[in-house]
Amino acid sequence: MNFLRGFSLNAASTGLVFALGLLNQSLLNNALSDEDFGRLRWWGTTALLGALVFGEWLNKGNAYVAGKGAARQKLAGNTLAYALFLGLVLMGGALAAVAGSWLPRSETPYWVLLAGLVAVLVLQKGVDAIFLGRDQLKPYSLLPVLFICCYLGGNLAVLKARAGGLDEVLAVWVGSAGLVTLAGLWLLRRGQPLGADQQLWRQVRGVGGRGGISVILVFLLFRSDQYLVEHLLGAASLGVYSVAVIFAEMMQRLPNVAGAVLMPKVIQAQEGEGWLSLRVARNVLLFSLCCAVGLLLAGQLLIALFFPRSPEAFAPLLWMLPGLVVAGFGSVFNTRLAGQGYPPITLWTPALALGLNVALNLALIPVLGLVGAALSTSLAYGLWGGLTAHHCLRQLGCGWGAFLRGVGSLPSIYRS
């Protein structure tokens, strides 16, 4: 599928996911207490981190190896076997930790659900990566729509019809992700049985190991502030801060969409991908600037409309915006580097930015509160995005001036 068609489909699907996701977060924020909403963010962030630690190597390796022509049924079979094994180990470990008093017995359901959620997310992302690597953007784009419909519908049922709580919301998340993953596996089979291949395991581990470390570092860069806010200010403050983070994450969705559509072109070394990367990154920069201006003007109204109990979230959101603009086009360039097999810069730049983020958060949160967390994170985003973009521009022989002025000012090799 060409870039424009793939991007249009993925952007439309992401827009629908964005709208339904915003309704879902508004429902959760208004139905749960501030403390439970903050705890949900903590459990959710921990689940996503666990999925990265235990499965991001598989996700990135699957995408790269699938793009090089590996059989989808064997990749899917390997992924399913690993996820089942992981789920059994994590659930057994959680129960053993509770029995040994390493974890509080009162939180046993949460830890069991967390273990299951991590395993399901690893499987879900591993299946999505196969579609992405093979440039099959229809299922890659539409399966998230199915997920958010199931998740929103399930939350409406447990929170409105049954007045359920945090544990039931987590259970709905597990069930929704599992249903979508089964649909993805069915599409990958296409009448052929799932298989297994040890040679593919070695190929996936080779590329996926570097990719997994890189993505974990980027994830911690974007999420470590939430752990620090909860630790230093408490769960209720994290609930307020999470509202700003929700808008920040949604602003990052289009850059992620553009990068996802671009990635298989880079893996397959398609002609003109360098020019395409430059053009996509600059368009993402323009989009991010428009979003930043829109949130500056209307962010307070949007927060009042969807999250009326958290008006304090507007101030930290404003301080996040500069870093989000730089991180937007930086993430496009980072995706291009991922398609090249994760060179060393994909490891040291997020590590450097993460170190800065943690240090600044520890220094500024006690002094400035949530604004200190947002300012620290914004500076770290800017460092990571700027260094990544600078490396790619040098690699492509394009200066910052030409990049910022537009395609017409790019070197002649990218205009042909």
Stockholm file with secondary structure:
# STOCKHOLM 1.0

chainA/1-416         MNFLRGFSLNAASTGLVFALGLLNQSLLNNALSDEDFGRLRWWGTTALLGALVFGEWLNKGNAYVAGKGAARQKLAGNTLAYALFLGLVLMGGALAAVAGSWLPRSETPYWVLLAGLVAVLVLQKGVDAIFLGRDQLKPYSLLPVLFICCYLGGNLAVLKARAGGLDEVLAVWVGSAGLVTLAGLWLLRRGQPLGADQQLWRQVRGVGGRGGISVILVFLLFRSDQYLVEHLLGAASLGVYSVAVIFAEMMQRLPNVAGAVLMPKVIQAQEGEGWLSLRVARNVLLFSLCCAVGLLLAGQLLIALFFPRSPEAFAPLLWMLPGLVVAGFGSVFNTRLAGQGYPPITLWTPALALGLNVALNLALIPVLGLVGAALSTSLAYGLWGGLTAHHCLRQLGCGWGAFLRGVGSLPSIYRS
#=GR chainA/1-416 SS CCHHHHHHHHHHHHHHHHHHHHHHHHHHHHHSCHHHHHHHHHHHHHHHHHHHHHHHHHHHHHHHHHHTTCCHHHHHHHHHHHHHHHHHHHHHHHHHHHHTTSSCGGGHHHHHHHHHHHHHHHHHHHHHHHHHHTTCHHHHHHHHHHHHHHHHHHHHIIIIISCCCHHHHHHHHHHHHHHHHHHHHHHHHTTSCCCCCHHHHHHHHHHHHHHHHHHHHHHHHHHHHHHHHHHHHCHHHHHHHHHHHHHHHHHTHHHHHHHHHHHHHHHTTCTTHHHHHHHHHHHHHHHHHHHHHHHHHHHHHHHHHHCTTCGGGHHHHHHHHHHHHHHHHHHHHHHHHHHTTCCTHHHHHHHHHHHHHHHHHHHHHHHHTHHHHHHHHHHHHHHHHHHHHHHHHHHHTCCHHHHHHCGGGSCGGGTC
#=GC SS_cons         CCHHHHHHHHHHHHHHHHHHHHHHHHHHHHHSCHHHHHHHHHHHHHHHHHHHHHHHHHHHHHHHHHHTTCCHHHHHHHHHHHHHHHHHHHHHHHHHHHHTTSSCGGGHHHHHHHHHHHHHHHHHHHHHHHHHHTTCHHHHHHHHHHHHHHHHHHHHIIIIISCCCHHHHHHHHHHHHHHHHHHHHHHHHTTSCCCCCHHHHHHHHHHHHHHHHHHHHHHHHHHHHHHHHHHHHCHHHHHHHHHHHHHHHHHTHHHHHHHHHHHHHHHTTCTTHHHHHHHHHHHHHHHHHHHHHHHHHHHHHHHHHHCTTCGGGHHHHHHHHHHHHHHHHHHHHHHHHHHTTCCTHHHHHHHHHHHHHHHHHHHHHHHHTHHHHHHHHHHHHHHHHHHHHHHHHHHHTCCHHHHHHCGGGSCGGGTC
//
